[in-house]
Amino acid sequence: MGKKTILVLLATLLGLAGAAQAGILDAIRSPDPSDDVSVLKSLYREHFKPDDVQFGVLLKGSRDGPEHLAVYCYLSKESGRDYNYILGLRRGGDSWQVVFEKLKIDVGGIFVSLPSRPGPPYGKAYGYWKKEPRTKVRLTDVEIVDWVNARVLSASLGIGADEVLARRANGEKISAIAGKTYREKHKGGPSAEKEKSKDTAKGKGRSRGTGTCTAAGPPGKKK
């Protein structure tokens, strides 16, 4: 195979890869309201405002579930490290707690002040932090993912962070919470009022939590 042929093949492959990544990013910029994961990724892009090329690298390189993307974005923003570095730590087997420690980011920075102590598995560590914010806490991957997402969904969709955690404790996926709430606030889904009336009619009316974030919140404390 001649050198010219090899160069042509390489250019073709690079072009295909670029087109595929562009397609992924286009889908995120204009998410399908019926696709919960597409909505979730779009919210991350709007909330953290990552570089599009780097965000494409993250989407392609992450072996974690889509809800973990929020933690990658949070840590990259707080530490200044690129996604490839954090992806390498995760591929090496590090838990999110260990990744926070290696990046010198205080995991307590992901907590959101709530009107009341949340139920398990979130309440114990939250109680220690609420009593003394400088307390060093250790969290599981699930807790870290859920707290970071509670912050993002609260800031992006106006849903109470405590409601996000309560629904997660009941087994609802982060993507499902995001998709349903998004559809309630945009065309293509039932309005919040209709959903509330429906719940009340069934005798299962619920009140939304008040632990709502209006911004990304204070950054994690650096050691």
C-alpha positions, 0 to 999 in steps of 0.5 A, a space after each residue: 500500500 502506497 504512502 499516498 493511499 495510507 494518507 487518504 485512509 487516515 484522512 477518511 478515518 479522521 473525517 468519520 471520527 470528527 463527523 461522529 463526534 459532531 453528531 453526538 454533540 448536535 444531539 446534546 445541543 438539541 436533545 430529544 425530550 423523550 430520551 432521558 439520557 439525552 436530556 441529562 447530557 444536555 443539562 450537563 453541557 449547559 450547567 458546566 459549559 465544557 469545551 465541546 471537543 473535550 466534552 466529546 472526548 469525555 462522552 467517548 471515553 467514559 466507561 461509567 454510567 451517564 449520571 457519572 458524567 456530572 462528577 467528571 465535569 464537576 471535578 474538571 471544573 474545580 481542579 482545572 484538570 482535563 477529562 483525560 486525566 480524570 478518565 485515567 484515574 477512573 480506569 485505574 480503578 480509583 473510587 470517586 472518593 480517592 479521585 477527589 483526594 488525588 485532585 485535592 478537592 474536598 468532597 464535602 463541597 458537593 453537599 447542599 444545605 437541605 431543610 431537613 436531614 435526608 434519609 439513608 444512605 445520605 443522612 449520616 455523612 450529611 449530618 456530620 457535615 451540617 454540624 461541622 462543615 470542615 469535617 472530613 467525610 468519606 462517601 461511596 460512589 453512589 453518594 457522590 454521584 447522587 449529591 453532584 447530580 442533586 446540585 446540577 438538577 436543582 440549579 438547572 431545573 429548579 427541582 429541590 435537591 432533597 426531592 432528587 435524593 428522596 427519589 433516588 433513595 426510592 430507586 428512580 434513576 437520575 436520568 429518569 428524574 431529569 427527563 420527567 422534570 424537563 418534560 414538565 417544564 418544556 413542550 412535549 410532556 405534561 405540565 407540572 400542574 397536570 402532574 400535581 392534579 393527577 397525584 392529588 386525585 390518586 391521593 398521592 400528592 407530594 410536596 416539592 422540597 425546598 433545598 433548591 440550588 439557584 447556582 452551581 454553589 460554592 466550589 469544593 474546598 482545596 486542601 
